[in-house]
């Protein structure tokens, strides 16, 4: 035994070195956040730098911050158009910096009485240090100074967001009407590449000041008004990737990854959020195989040569399975952006059969034996 | 035929309720692949359960003390004489202590040898863990999944409202769709 000990030690050291080498090689495969463009992220995506009017940036930062200090109640319409379909709702809104926001569909509408709430800190983005206004200024040129129409009887300033560049390429992407008195964004319009309105929302009446919660807007007790609480930082996203989840740092558009969290039963669902300040795409992933027979309201479609299931609503929802994972993409973004995102995720999805993916799944499973609650 | 997939681990762990367990066991009864996988998972769990907490042998503990003092031998141990007096157990000059084994190696060789044994032991534990993970991660998940559309729509709306400028209601529009409301 003693004679064998040095050989066992040497074998142990060599084995450890081999294991470390494998892990280092594997770690090297994870793209660094700053250096890694997303799948399909082309030079055109990273084209001309946006020109930002400081006054426009200040207006949007004020608009983003206003709900944390202003209470209001009003009625707003929300409309969206996509190819061959549209969706429109009139909602009663109550907002308090302390209680958050509730939206209620008035009685008589198809979803009459339905209430959705959002807490003041509903979802602090886990991967976005700056606010949404700064994110928008990184991707679009911003101009202020257009004559503002009155919205809900109130004076406004208008900010126009354009694609970076010159000439026809610099077409408006969105307009924001910002209340001069409170800073609230009272109207928003988003346009497609041909200039048509694809999203519009505006207040038709608004009263600013202390808001007492109305009985109609009572939120169900089980509704926390918050997004899933288990957020992930950069390291957490890298760990997901090592365990075989598809976690690109950006999607074509480009839409950078701005938030990551887990939720659902046993935190079995991974939720990645991609956004540029105007468009946003959520990518949900669950281990397993898709059972199309139990999908309600979806139709079969093909995107980029890949078979998917999608629901004709706004925001658009697309479902597919790849590599032992079921993907659900909810996209409040132009049709083409959603198509490219689906295509990129389809092509970039891990096959699920690699040794590291298998070890990752196994470590997850063994961990659950010792810590069922984790 | 749909295999049990991830439910096999739950079955091995005894986490299924009566109804699910009955259905799973009925499936295992006529599915060779799932039965074999279940046996593997039970074997791994039994191995882990039998391992228990490590109890090092006394001479291993003494060897580790030696490692902590590489400059020389341990001080002499006290030994109880029949009369109850304590006398030091000193070696006679020129003689090995009674009961000591013959070991002509230098102290450095002994340290390296023990270090090698410790390394091999650590690597064995790592190998056991990785081997267990490899076996446990082997079965491709085949459980059937239906995305919870209503929950995902609300989750999207809340995160979308935090990362876009304008109107958080736009991201929540789907939840006001009559079809979505009836699906809840």
HADDOCK unambig.tbl for C-alpha pairs under 7 A between the chains (distance, minus, plus):
assign (segid A and resid 5 and name CA) (segid B and resid 113 and name CA) 5.94 0.50 0.50
assign (segid A and resid 5 and name CA) (segid B and resid 116 and name CA) 6.29 0.50 0.50
assign (segid A and resid 5 and name CA) (segid B and resid 117 and name CA) 5.72 0.50 0.50
assign (segid A and resid 6 and name CA) (segid B and resid 113 and name CA) 5.43 0.50 0.50
assign (segid A and resid 6 and name CA) (segid B and resid 116 and name CA) 5.69 0.50 0.50
assign (segid A and resid 8 and name CA) (segid B and resid 116 and name CA) 6.53 0.50 0.50
assign (segid A and resid 8 and name CA) (segid B and resid 117 and name CA) 6.64 0.50 0.50
assign (segid A and resid 8 and name CA) (segid B and resid 120 and name CA) 5.76 0.50 0.50
assign (segid A and resid 9 and name CA) (segid B and resid 116 and name CA) 3.48 0.50 0.50
assign (segid A and resid 9 and name CA) (segid B and resid 117 and name CA) 5.47 0.50 0.50
assign (segid A and resid 9 and name CA) (segid B and resid 119 and name CA) 5.75 0.50 0.50
assign (segid A and resid 9 and name CA) (segid B and resid 120 and name CA) 5.08 0.50 0.50
assign (segid A and resid 10 and name CA) (segid B and resid 116 and name CA) 6.68 0.50 0.50
assign (segid A and resid 12 and name CA) (segid B and resid 119 and name CA) 5.74 0.50 0.50
assign (segid A and resid 12 and name CA) (segid B and resid 120 and name CA) 4.44 0.50 0.50
assign (segid A and resid 12 and name CA) (segid B and resid 123 and name CA) 5.61 0.50 0.50
assign (segid A and resid 13 and name CA) (segid B and resid 119 and name CA) 6.69 0.50 0.50
assign (segid A and resid 16 and name CA) (segid B and resid 123 and name CA) 6.50 0.50 0.50
assign (segid A and resid 64 and name CA) (segid B and resid 165 and name CA) 6.35 0.50 0.50
assign (segid A and resid 78 and name CA) (segid B and resid 170 and name CA) 6.42 0.50 0.50
assign (segid A and resid 110 and name CA) (segid B and resid 178 and name CA) 5.18 0.50 0.50
assign (segid A and resid 111 and name CA) (segid B and resid 176 and name CA) 5.97 0.50 0.50
assign (segid A and resid 111 and name CA) (segid B and resid 177 and name CA) 6.55 0.50 0.50
assign (segid A and resid 111 and name CA) (segid B and resid 178 and name CA) 4.78 0.50 0.50
assign (segid A and resid 111 and name CA) (segid B and resid 181 and name CA) 6.22 0.50 0.50
assign (segid A and resid 114 and name CA) (segid B and resid 176 and name CA) 6.98 0.50 0.50
assign (segid A and resid 118 and name CA) (segid B and resid 158 and name CA) 6.72 0.50 0.50
assign (segid A and resid 122 and name CA) (segid B and resid 158 and name CA) 6.16 0.50 0.50
assign (segid A and resid 123 and name CA) (segid B and resid 158 and name CA) 6.23 0.50 0.50
assign (segid A and resid 123 and name CA) (segid B and resid 159 and name CA) 5.30 0.50 0.50
assign (segid A and resid 123 and name CA) (segid B and resid 162 and name CA) 6.05 0.50 0.50
assign (segid A and resid 124 and name CA) (segid B and resid 162 and name CA) 6.68 0.50 0.50
assign (segid A and resid 125 and name CA) (segid B and resid 162 and name CA) 6.84 0.50 0.50
assign (segid A and resid 132 and name CA) (segid B and resid 162 and name CA) 6.95 0.50 0.50
assign (segid A and resid 132 and name CA) (segid B and resid 163 and name CA) 4.85 0.50 0.50
assign (segid A and resid 132 and name CA) (segid B and resid 164 and name CA) 5.33 0.50 0.50
assign (segid A and resid 132 and name CA) (segid B and resid 165 and name CA) 5.88 0.50 0.50
assign (segid A and resid 133 and name CA) (segid B and resid 165 and name CA) 6.17 0.50 0.50
assign (segid A and resid 185 and name CA) (segid B and resid 166 and name CA) 6.01 0.50 0.50
assign (segid A and resid 188 and name CA) (segid B and resid 166 and name CA) 6.14 0.50 0.50
assign (segid A and resid 226 and name CA) (segid B and resid 158 and name CA) 6.93 0.50 0.50
assign (segid A and resid 227 and name CA) (segid B and resid 155 and name CA) 5.55 0.50 0.50
assign (segid A and resid 227 and name CA) (segid B and resid 158 and name CA) 5.90 0.50 0.50
assign (segid A and resid 227 and name CA) (segid B and resid 159 and name CA) 6.56 0.50 0.50
assign (segid A and resid 275 and name CA) (segid B and resid 163 and name CA) 6.44 0.50 0.50
assign (segid A and resid 277 and name CA) (segid B and resid 163 and name CA) 5.92 0.50 0.50
assign (segid A and resid 277 and name CA) (segid B and resid 164 and name CA) 4.18 0.50 0.50
assign (segid A and resid 277 and name CA) (segid B and resid 165 and name CA) 5.83 0.50 0.50
assign (segid A and resid 278 and name CA) (segid B and resid 164 and name CA) 5.10 0.50 0.50
assign (segid A and resid 278 and name CA) (segid B and resid 165 and name CA) 6.26 0.50 0.50
assign (segid A and resid 280 and name CA) (segid B and resid 160 and name CA) 6.03 0.50 0.50
assign (segid A and resid 282 and name CA) (segid B and resid 156 and name CA) 5.90 0.50 0.50
assign (segid A and resid 287 and name CA) (segid B and resid 141 and name CA) 6.52 0.50 0.50
assign (segid A and resid 288 and name CA) (segid B and resid 141 and name CA) 5.10 0.50 0.50
assign (segid A and resid 288 and name CA) (segid B and resid 142 and name CA) 5.17 0.50 0.50
assign (segid A and resid 288 and name CA) (segid B and resid 143 and name CA) 4.92 0.50 0.50
assign (segid A and resid 288 and name CA) (segid B and resid 144 and name CA) 5.74 0.50 0.50
assign (segid A and resid 288 and name CA) (segid B and resid 145 and name CA) 5.76 0.50 0.50
assign (segid A and resid 289 and name CA) (segid B and resid 142 and name CA) 5.57 0.50 0.50
assign (segid A and resid 289 and name CA) (segid B and resid 143 and name CA) 6.00 0.50 0.50
assign (segid A and resid 289 and name CA) (segid B and resid 144 and name CA) 5.01 0.50 0.50
assign (segid A and resid 289 and name CA) (segid B and resid 145 and name CA) 5.75 0.50 0.50
assign (segid A and resid 290 and name CA) (segid B and resid 144 and name CA) 5.78 0.50 0.50
assign (segid A and resid 290 and name CA) (segid B and resid 145 and name CA) 5.19 0.50 0.50
assign (segid A and resid 290 and name CA) (segid B and resid 146 and name CA) 6.41 0.50 0.50
assign (segid A and resid 291 and name CA) (segid B and resid 144 and name CA) 5.76 0.50 0.50
assign (segid A and resid 291 and name CA) (segid B and resid 145 and name CA) 6.11 0.50 0.50
assign (segid A and resid 291 and name CA) (segid B and resid 146 and name CA) 6.34 0.50 0.50
assign (segid A and resid 294 and name CA) (segid B and resid 146 and name CA) 6.65 0.50 0.50
assign (segid A and resid 295 and name CA) (segid B and resid 146 and name CA) 6.58 0.50 0.50
assign (segid A and resid 313 and name CA) (segid B and resid 174 and name CA) 6.71 0.50 0.50
assign (segid A and resid 314 and name CA) (segid B and resid 173 and name CA) 6.91 0.50 0.50
assign (segid A and resid 314 and name CA) (segid B and resid 174 and name CA) 6.18 0.50 0.50
assign (segid A and resid 315 and name CA) (segid B and resid 171 and name CA) 6.83 0.50 0.50
assign (segid A and resid 315 and name CA) (segid B and resid 174 and name CA) 6.40 0.50 0.50
assign (segid A and resid 324 and name CA) (segid B and resid 140 and name CA) 6.85 0.50 0.50
assign (segid A and resid 324 and name CA) (segid B and resid 141 and name CA) 6.28 0.50 0.50
assign (segid A and resid 330 and name CA) (segid B and resid 156 and name CA) 6.94 0.50 0.50
assign (segid A and resid 332 and name CA) (segid B and resid 171 and name CA) 6.60 0.50 0.50
assign (segid A and resid 358 and name CA) (segid B and resid 134 and name CA) 6.17 0.50 0.50
assign (segid A and resid 358 and name CA) (segid B and resid 137 and name CA) 4.84 0.50 0.50
assign (segid A and resid 358 and name CA) (segid B and resid 138 and name CA) 6.04 0.50 0.50
assign (segid A and resid 359 and name CA) (segid B and resid 133 and name CA) 5.39 0.50 0.50
assign (segid A and resid 359 and name CA) (segid B and resid 134 and name CA) 5.03 0.50 0.50
assign (segid A and resid 359 and name CA) (segid B and resid 137 and name CA) 5.88 0.50 0.50
assign (segid A and resid 361 and name CA) (segid B and resid 137 and name CA) 4.81 0.50 0.50
assign (segid A and resid 362 and name CA) (segid B and resid 133 and name CA) 3.96 0.50 0.50
assign (segid A and resid 362 and name CA) (segid B and resid 134 and name CA) 5.75 0.50 0.50
assign (segid A and resid 362 and name CA) (segid B and resid 135 and name CA) 6.96 0.50 0.50
assign (segid A and resid 362 and name CA) (segid B and resid 136 and name CA) 4.64 0.50 0.50
assign (segid A and resid 362 and name CA) (segid B and resid 137 and name CA) 3.58 0.50 0.50
assign (segid A and resid 363 and name CA) (segid B and resid 133 and name CA) 5.01 0.50 0.50
assign (segid A and resid 365 and name CA) (segid B and resid 136 and name CA) 6.72 0.50 0.50
assign (segid A and resid 366 and name CA) (segid B and resid 133 and name CA) 6.54 0.50 0.50
